[in-house]
Amino acid sequence: MRPRFPRRTPGSDPSTVAEPSAGGHRESSPPPGDTDHAGHALRAPSKLHAFNRYEIKYLVETTKVPALRAALAARMTPDAHGGDGGYGVWSVYYDTTDLRFYWEKIEGLKFRRKLRVRHYGDRSGVTDDGTVHVEIKQRVNRVTQKRRIAVPYRVARQLCDERVMIGHDPSQRGFVEEVLGLVSGLDLRPVAMTGYQREAFVGQAADLGLRVTLDHRVRGRDRDFHLGADAENRLIIPASKSIVEVKANERVPYWLTDLAGRAELSVVRVSKYCQSVEAFGRVPRSIFHVQDADPAADLVAPTPRNEA
């Protein structure tokens, strides 16, 4: 039987700090190369970036993606950094030995958090000096909040794996202390890794602040957690399906909900982290697990070394 955790409110334990106020920065996606700072505002190493958004996730058959992509491109702007085919997103998730963060998500706690280290681009190019993001993603009631800093990969490992206070800009101090409090106080360690190819669209005119992403070939692994490791990944979402995420500051425009209805998109409560934990047998599969009609179809999917 899994351990029970008390419901917590912000500030009820020493690893919790106050949540950022609403009205965070508008998110734009990073360039696929993840080299230097590449003009991407969210990569500025001297700033702490916070986002507050509402999120809706849909599951879509890959056969419907071309029509959906065309419809989105007609009303939104393709992300300037995505290029042809989008960019890779790779994340290492941290949790306790008894998977506290996993169970908080499954149980739907109104306040919950996840800690991850994220790399954008081709994972084969990850170096100690390459830029990654240390990020806390949390849910407060219906609002999703993200706070993150951009640091060299070796510094991220010092903070999250070695549990060492890192040098930081004064504006980052509270966030760095929170991360250190989480990894030390809860004895966090890498538990799962996910990766996928992302296409992104951003709203314009009346839809400023709207962002829609299409995530394909969602993979993962349960070991070899160095982001640049030459290790095999397997599909954790069937290859026949992609995940659509709609992110809005206030509301989702009617034209987009109508589009989702016409495309018969299914609203899902899916977490790539939870999907990875379940796919590798760490826990029994929950009612939210996305399965293929053919269970053998999603067993193995080696990732080509040159794939982002």
C-alpha positions as a LaTeX table, in Angstrom:
\begin{tabular}{lrrr}
\hline
Residue & $x$ (\AA) & $y$ (\AA) & $z$ (\AA) \\
\hline
Met1 & 0.00 & 0.00 & 0.00 \\
Arg2 & 1.35 & 3.40 & $-0.95$ \\
Pro3 & 2.00 & 5.89 & 1.87 \\
Arg4 & $-0.53$ & 8.64 & 2.44 \\
Phe5 & 0.59 & 12.23 & 2.44 \\
Pro6 & $-1.27$ & 15.00 & 4.22 \\
Arg7 & $-2.80$ & 17.69 & 2.09 \\
Arg8 & $-0.64$ & 20.75 & 2.27 \\
Thr9 & $-1.08$ & 24.39 & 1.64 \\
Pro10 & 1.71 & 26.79 & 0.62 \\
Gly11 & 3.92 & 27.49 & 3.59 \\
Ser12 & 2.85 & 24.40 & 5.55 \\
Asp13 & 6.27 & 22.78 & 5.25 \\
Pro14 & 9.78 & 24.23 & 5.21 \\
Ser15 & 10.34 & 23.39 & 1.55 \\
Thr16 & 7.42 & 25.56 & 0.42 \\
Val17 & 7.67 & 29.21 & $-0.49$ \\
Ala18 & 4.99 & 31.65 & $-1.54$ \\
Glu19 & 3.69 & 31.23 & $-5.07$ \\
Pro20 & 4.39 & 33.97 & $-7.62$ \\
Ser21 & 1.64 & 36.46 & $-8.24$ \\
Ala22 & $-0.57$ & 36.21 & $-11.29$ \\
Gly23 & 0.31 & 37.87 & $-14.54$ \\
Gly24 & 3.63 & 36.18 & $-15.24$ \\
His25 & 5.65 & 36.62 & $-18.40$ \\
Arg26 & 4.33 & 35.35 & $-21.69$ \\
Glu27 & 6.12 & 32.18 & $-22.66$ \\
Ser28 & 7.85 & 31.77 & $-25.99$ \\
Ser29 & 9.61 & 28.61 & $-27.01$ \\
Pro30 & 13.37 & 28.19 & $-27.18$ \\
Pro31 & 15.46 & 27.63 & $-30.26$ \\
Pro32 & 16.16 & 24.02 & $-31.11$ \\
Gly33 & 19.95 & 24.31 & $-30.87$ \\
Asp34 & 20.17 & 25.22 & $-27.20$ \\
Thr35 & 23.53 & 26.92 & $-27.73$ \\
Asp36 & 24.63 & 30.04 & $-25.91$ \\
His37 & 21.65 & 32.30 & $-25.33$ \\
Ala38 & 20.52 & 32.48 & $-28.97$ \\
Gly39 & 18.47 & 35.60 & $-28.45$ \\
His40 & 15.80 & 33.71 & $-26.54$ \\
Ala41 & 14.56 & 35.89 & $-23.70$ \\
Leu42 & 13.79 & 32.99 & $-21.36$ \\
Arg43 & 17.44 & 31.95 & $-21.44$ \\
Ala44 & 18.74 & 35.12 & $-19.80$ \\
Pro45 & 20.74 & 33.65 & $-16.89$ \\
Ser46 & 20.22 & 36.63 & $-14.59$ \\
Lys47 & 16.43 & 36.40 & $-14.41$ \\
Leu48 & 13.85 & 34.20 & $-12.76$ \\
His49 & 10.97 & 33.66 & $-15.16$ \\
Ala50 & 7.47 & 32.86 & $-13.93$ \\
Phe51 & 4.37 & 31.90 & $-15.92$ \\
Asn52 & 0.78 & 31.54 & $-14.74$ \\
Arg53 & $-1.57$ & 29.80 & $-17.13$ \\
Tyr54 & $-4.60$ & 27.63 & $-17.64$ \\
Glu55 & $-3.84$ & 24.41 & $-19.51$ \\
Ile56 & $-6.02$ & 21.99 & $-21.44$ \\
Lys57 & $-4.64$ & 18.78 & $-22.93$ \\
Tyr58 & $-6.07$ & 16.76 & $-25.80$ \\
Leu59 & $-5.14$ & 13.43 & $-27.32$ \\
Val60 & $-5.16$ & 13.37 & $-31.12$ \\
Glu61 & $-4.58$ & 10.64 & $-33.68$ \\
Thr62 & $-1.47$ & 11.44 & $-35.70$ \\
Thr63 & $-3.51$ & 11.04 & $-38.88$ \\
Lys64 & $-5.40$ & 14.20 & $-37.87$ \\
Val65 & $-2.28$ & 16.26 & $-37.15$ \\
Pro66 & $-1.75$ & 17.68 & $-40.69$ \\
Ala67 & $-5.28$ & 19.15 & $-40.81$ \\
Leu68 & $-4.98$ & 20.42 & $-37.25$ \\
Arg69 & $-1.59$ & 21.99 & $-37.99$ \\
Ala70 & $-3.02$ & 23.78 & $-41.03$ \\
Ala71 & $-5.99$ & 25.10 & $-39.05$ \\
Leu72 & $-3.74$ & 26.42 & $-36.29$ \\
Ala73 & $-1.35$ & 28.04 & $-38.77$ \\
Ala74 & $-4.29$ & 29.89 & $-40.32$ \\
Arg75 & $-5.10$ & 31.64 & $-37.02$ \\
Met76 & $-1.78$ & 31.58 & $-35.15$ \\
Thr77 & 1.91 & 32.15 & $-35.81$ \\
Pro78 & 4.22 & 29.14 & $-35.98$ \\
Asp79 & 6.93 & 29.44 & $-33.37$ \\
Ala80 & 9.90 & 31.21 & $-34.94$ \\
His81 & 12.39 & 28.84 & $-33.28$ \\
Gly82 & 10.67 & 25.63 & $-34.26$ \\
Gly83 & 11.95 & 25.30 & $-37.80$ \\
Asp84 & 10.72 & 22.48 & $-40.00$ \\
Gly85 & 9.39 & 19.75 & $-37.74$ \\
Gly86 & 9.72 & 21.54 & $-34.42$ \\
Tyr87 & 12.35 & 20.99 & $-31.74$ \\
Gly88 & 13.23 & 18.42 & $-29.11$ \\
Val89 & 12.23 & 18.76 & $-25.46$ \\
Trp90 & 14.02 & 16.54 & $-22.92$ \\
Ser91 & 13.28 & 16.54 & $-19.19$ \\
Val92 & 14.63 & 14.72 & $-16.14$ \\
Tyr93 & 12.04 & 14.55 & $-13.33$ \\
Tyr94 & 12.89 & 14.33 & $-9.63$ \\
Asp95 & 10.78 & 12.61 & $-6.99$ \\
Thr96 & 11.00 & 10.82 & $-3.65$ \\
Thr97 & 11.62 & 7.08 & $-3.29$ \\
Asp98 & 7.89 & 6.58 & $-2.68$ \\
Leu99 & 6.95 & 8.85 & $-5.61$ \\
Arg100 & 5.30 & 11.62 & $-3.62$ \\
Phe101 & 4.94 & 13.99 & $-6.59$ \\
Tyr102 & 3.51 & 11.20 & $-8.76$ \\
Trp103 & 0.80 & 10.38 & $-6.21$ \\
Glu104 & $-0.05$ & 14.05 & $-5.67$ \\
Lys105 & $-0.79$ & 14.30 & $-9.39$ \\
Ile106 & $-2.81$ & 11.08 & $-9.51$ \\
Glu107 & $-4.83$ & 12.11 & $-6.46$ \\
Gly108 & $-5.46$ & 15.55 & $-7.96$ \\
Leu109 & $-4.24$ & 17.64 & $-5.02$ \\
Lys110 & $-5.12$ & 21.28 & $-5.51$ \\
Phe111 & $-1.56$ & 22.29 & $-4.70$ \\
Arg112 & 1.19 & 20.11 & $-6.12$ \\
Arg113 & 4.65 & 20.50 & $-7.57$ \\
Lys114 & 7.20 & 18.85 & $-9.84$ \\
Leu115 & 10.91 & 19.52 & $-10.12$ \\
Arg116 & 12.68 & 18.93 & $-13.42$ \\
Val117 & 15.77 & 19.81 & $-15.41$ \\
Arg118 & 14.92 & 20.52 & $-19.04$ \\
His119 & 16.94 & 20.76 & $-22.25$ \\
Tyr120 & 15.67 & 22.07 & $-25.56$ \\
Gly121 & 17.12 & 20.73 & $-28.80$ \\
Asp122 & 19.22 & 17.74 & $-29.79$ \\
Arg123 & 20.17 & 15.76 & $-26.69$ \\
Ser124 & 23.35 & 14.51 & $-28.37$ \\
Gly125 & 24.69 & 18.06 & $-28.08$ \\
Val126 & 24.29 & 18.34 & $-24.30$ \\
Thr127 & 27.53 & 19.39 & $-22.59$ \\
Asp128 & 28.45 & 20.52 & $-19.09$ \\
Asp129 & 28.47 & 24.11 & $-20.30$ \\
Gly130 & 25.27 & 23.84 & $-22.34$ \\
Thr131 & 22.22 & 25.73 & $-21.11$ \\
Val132 & 19.42 & 23.87 & $-19.34$ \\
His133 & 16.51 & 25.03 & $-17.22$ \\
Val134 & 15.92 & 24.08 & $-13.61$ \\
Glu135 & 12.17 & 24.33 & $-13.30$ \\
Ile136 & 9.45 & 23.96 & $-10.71$ \\
Lys137 & 6.06 & 23.37 & $-12.25$ \\
Gln138 & 3.16 & 23.56 & $-9.85$ \\
Arg139 & $-0.58$ & 23.56 & $-9.84$ \\
Val140 & $-2.56$ & 25.89 & $-7.59$ \\
Asn141 & $-6.24$ & 25.06 & $-7.97$ \\
Arg142 & $-6.84$ & 25.38 & $-11.73$ \\
Val143 & $-3.82$ & 27.56 & $-12.49$ \\
Thr144 & $-0.53$ & 26.11 & $-13.69$ \\
Gln145 & 2.54 & 28.05 & $-12.58$ \\
Lys146 & 6.10 & 27.62 & $-13.76$ \\
Arg147 & 9.26 & 29.16 & $-12.38$ \\
Arg148 & 12.67 & 28.48 & $-13.82$ \\
Ile149 & 16.23 & 29.63 & $-14.22$ \\
Ala150 & 18.70 & 28.98 & $-17.03$ \\
Val151 & 22.08 & 27.64 & $-15.92$ \\
Pro152 & 24.90 & 25.49 & $-17.35$ \\
Tyr153 & 24.13 & 21.79 & $-17.09$ \\
Arg154 & 26.98 & 21.13 & $-14.64$ \\
Val155 & 25.54 & 23.83 & $-12.33$ \\
Ala156 & 22.07 & 22.28 & $-12.54$ \\
Arg157 & 23.52 & 18.92 & $-11.47$ \\
Gln158 & 25.41 & 20.54 & $-8.60$ \\
Leu159 & 22.14 & 21.99 & $-7.33$ \\
Cys160 & 19.76 & 19.09 & $-7.96$ \\
Asp161 & 22.03 & 16.03 & $-7.66$ \\
Glu162 & 24.87 & 17.12 & $-5.38$ \\
Arg163 & 22.57 & 19.41 & $-3.34$ \\
Val164 & 25.07 & 22.24 & $-3.33$ \\
Met165 & 24.10 & 25.91 & $-3.17$ \\
Ile166 & 25.05 & 27.49 & $-6.47$ \\
Gly167 & 26.07 & 31.02 & $-7.28$ \\
His168 & 23.11 & 33.00 & $-8.53$ \\
Asp169 & 21.74 & 36.39 & $-9.37$ \\
Pro170 & 20.08 & 38.00 & $-6.30$ \\
Ser171 & 16.73 & 37.83 & $-8.08$ \\
Gln172 & 17.07 & 34.02 & $-8.19$ \\
Arg173 & 17.94 & 33.48 & $-4.53$ \\
Gly174 & 14.48 & 32.49 & $-3.31$ \\
Phe175 & 14.00 & 30.02 & $-6.16$ \\
Val176 & 17.44 & 28.43 & $-5.72$ \\
Glu177 & 16.81 & 28.05 & $-1.98$ \\
Glu178 & 13.44 & 26.46 & $-2.68$ \\
Val179 & 14.98 & 23.93 & $-5.07$ \\
Leu180 & 17.72 & 23.11 & $-2.58$ \\
Gly181 & 15.12 & 22.77 & 0.18 \\
Leu182 & 13.10 & 20.34 & $-1.94$ \\
Val183 & 15.96 & 18.08 & $-3.02$ \\
Ser184 & 17.51 & 18.02 & 0.46 \\
Gly185 & 14.38 & 18.05 & 2.63 \\
Leu186 & 12.51 & 15.43 & 0.59 \\
Asp187 & 15.58 & 13.48 & $-0.54$ \\
Leu188 & 14.69 & 13.86 & $-4.21$ \\
Arg189 & 16.50 & 11.99 & $-6.95$ \\
Pro190 & 16.03 & 11.47 & $-10.71$ \\
Val191 & 13.14 & 9.08 & $-11.34$ \\
Ala192 & 12.11 & 9.42 & $-14.98$ \\
Met193 & 13.11 & 11.06 & $-18.22$ \\
Thr194 & 10.85 & 12.14 & $-21.07$ \\
Gly195 & 11.50 & 13.44 & $-24.55$ \\
Tyr196 & 9.39 & 14.44 & $-27.52$ \\
Gln197 & 9.32 & 16.50 & $-30.68$ \\
Arg198 & 7.33 & 19.71 & $-30.23$ \\
Glu199 & 5.64 & 22.03 & $-32.71$ \\
Ala200 & 4.42 & 25.30 & $-31.24$ \\
Phe201 & 2.03 & 28.06 & $-32.30$ \\
Val202 & 1.56 & 31.43 & $-30.61$ \\
Gly203 & $-1.49$ & 33.67 & $-30.66$ \\
Gln204 & $-1.63$ & 37.06 & $-32.31$ \\
Ala205 & $-3.84$ & 40.16 & $-32.15$ \\
Ala206 & $-6.79$ & 39.33 & $-29.87$ \\
Asp207 & $-5.21$ & 35.98 & $-28.98$ \\
Leu208 & $-1.98$ & 37.28 & $-27.49$ \\
Gly209 & $-0.92$ & 34.99 & $-24.64$ \\
Leu210 & $-2.41$ & 31.92 & $-26.31$ \\
Arg211 & $-0.04$ & 29.06 & $-27.04$ \\
Val212 & $-0.75$ & 25.66 & $-28.61$ \\
Thr213 & 1.80 & 22.86 & $-28.80$ \\
Leu214 & 1.77 & 19.54 & $-30.63$ \\
Asp215 & 3.98 & 16.88 & $-29.04$ \\
His216 & 4.91 & 13.84 & $-31.11$ \\
Arg217 & 6.81 & 10.61 & $-30.43$ \\
Val218 & 6.64 & 10.95 & $-26.66$ \\
Arg219 & 9.40 & 8.74 & $-25.26$ \\
Gly220 & 11.09 & 8.09 & $-21.96$ \\
Arg221 & 13.44 & 5.96 & $-19.89$ \\
Asp222 & 13.86 & 4.98 & $-16.26$ \\
Arg223 & 17.67 & 4.98 & $-15.98$ \\
Asp224 & 20.78 & 6.69 & $-17.40$ \\
Phe225 & 19.44 & 10.11 & $-16.48$ \\
His226 & 22.26 & 12.22 & $-17.91$ \\
Leu227 & 20.54 & 14.32 & $-20.58$ \\
Gly228 & 23.26 & 13.56 & $-23.11$ \\
Ala229 & 23.55 & 9.83 & $-22.41$ \\
Asp230 & 23.58 & 7.58 & $-25.46$ \\
Ala231 & 20.79 & 5.45 & $-24.02$ \\
Glu232 & 17.76 & 3.82 & $-25.58$ \\
Asn233 & 14.32 & 5.36 & $-25.07$ \\
Arg234 & 10.95 & 3.75 & $-25.60$ \\
Leu235 & 7.58 & 5.17 & $-26.46$ \\
Ile236 & 5.46 & 6.03 & $-23.43$ \\
Ile237 & 2.59 & 7.39 & $-25.56$ \\
Pro238 & 1.61 & 5.24 & $-28.54$ \\
Ala239 & 3.21 & 6.39 & $-31.80$ \\
Ser240 & $-0.28$ & 6.67 & $-33.27$ \\
Lys241 & $-1.13$ & 9.54 & $-30.92$ \\
Ser242 & 0.11 & 13.05 & $-30.22$ \\
Ile243 & $-0.61$ & 15.36 & $-27.30$ \\
Val244 & $-2.06$ & 18.82 & $-27.92$ \\
Glu245 & $-1.61$ & 21.35 & $-25.13$ \\
Val246 & $-3.57$ & 24.61 & $-25.09$ \\
Lys247 & $-2.19$ & 27.25 & $-22.75$ \\
Ala248 & $-3.99$ & 30.52 & $-22.14$ \\
Asn249 & $-3.55$ & 33.39 & $-19.70$ \\
Glu250 & $-7.29$ & 33.92 & $-19.19$ \\
Arg251 & $-9.54$ & 32.07 & $-21.60$ \\
Val252 & $-9.42$ & 29.78 & $-24.62$ \\
Pro253 & $-10.96$ & 31.51 & $-27.68$ \\
Tyr254 & $-14.16$ & 30.09 & $-29.07$ \\
Trp255 & $-12.65$ & 29.36 & $-32.47$ \\
Leu256 & $-10.16$ & 27.01 & $-30.82$ \\
Thr257 & $-12.74$ & 25.12 & $-28.75$ \\
Asp258 & $-14.86$ & 24.81 & $-31.91$ \\
Leu259 & $-11.81$ & 23.48 & $-33.78$ \\
Ala260 & $-11.23$ & 20.91 & $-31.05$ \\
Gly261 & $-14.85$ & 19.85 & $-31.28$ \\
Arg262 & $-14.81$ & 19.47 & $-35.06$ \\
Ala263 & $-11.58$ & 17.48 & $-34.88$ \\
Glu264 & $-13.14$ & 15.27 & $-32.18$ \\
Leu265 & $-10.19$ & 15.81 & $-29.85$ \\
Ser266 & $-10.42$ & 14.03 & $-26.53$ \\
Val267 & $-9.69$ & 16.03 & $-23.39$ \\
Val268 & $-7.28$ & 14.01 & $-21.30$ \\
Arg269 & $-5.74$ & 14.30 & $-17.87$ \\
Val270 & $-2.33$ & 13.07 & $-18.90$ \\
Ser271 & 1.05 & 13.79 & $-17.36$ \\
Lys272 & 4.11 & 12.79 & $-19.35$ \\
Tyr273 & 5.95 & 12.24 & $-16.09$ \\
Cys274 & 3.23 & 9.96 & $-14.67$ \\
Gln275 & 2.94 & 8.17 & $-18.00$ \\
Ser276 & 6.67 & 7.43 & $-17.90$ \\
Val277 & 6.57 & 6.18 & $-14.30$ \\
Glu278 & 3.71 & 3.82 & $-15.17$ \\
Ala279 & 5.15 & 2.70 & $-18.51$ \\
Phe280 & 8.23 & 1.31 & $-16.77$ \\
Gly281 & 6.28 & $-0.53$ & $-14.10$ \\
Arg282 & 7.18 & 1.61 & $-11.08$ \\
Val283 & 3.48 & 1.59 & $-10.14$ \\
Pro284 & 0.33 & $-0.05$ & $-11.52$ \\
Arg285 & $-1.13$ & 1.84 & $-14.46$ \\
Ser286 & $-3.70$ & 4.40 & $-13.38$ \\
Ile287 & $-7.06$ & 5.15 & $-14.99$ \\
Phe288 & $-5.37$ & 8.09 & $-16.72$ \\
His289 & $-2.77$ & 5.96 & $-18.50$ \\
Val290 & $-2.84$ & 6.24 & $-22.30$ \\
Gln291 & $-2.65$ & 2.80 & $-23.86$ \\
Asp292 & $-2.44$ & 1.55 & $-27.40$ \\
Ala293 & $-5.18$ & $-0.68$ & $-28.78$ \\
Asp294 & $-2.34$ & $-3.12$ & $-29.48$ \\
Pro295 & $-0.31$ & $-3.43$ & $-26.23$ \\
Ala296 & 2.71 & $-4.69$ & $-28.18$ \\
Ala297 & 2.78 & $-1.59$ & $-30.39$ \\
Asp298 & 4.35 & 0.69 & $-27.79$ \\
Leu299 & 6.94 & $-1.65$ & $-26.29$ \\
Val300 & 10.16 & $-0.50$ & $-27.93$ \\
Ala301 & 11.07 & 2.59 & $-29.92$ \\
Pro302 & 14.80 & 3.19 & $-30.22$ \\
Thr303 & 15.62 & 6.85 & $-30.74$ \\
Pro304 & 17.93 & 7.60 & $-33.67$ \\
Arg305 & 21.05 & 9.27 & $-32.31$ \\
Asn306 & 20.64 & 12.24 & $-34.64$ \\
Glu307 & 17.02 & 12.87 & $-33.68$ \\
Ala308 & 16.39 & 15.94 & $-31.52$ \\
\hline
\end{tabular}
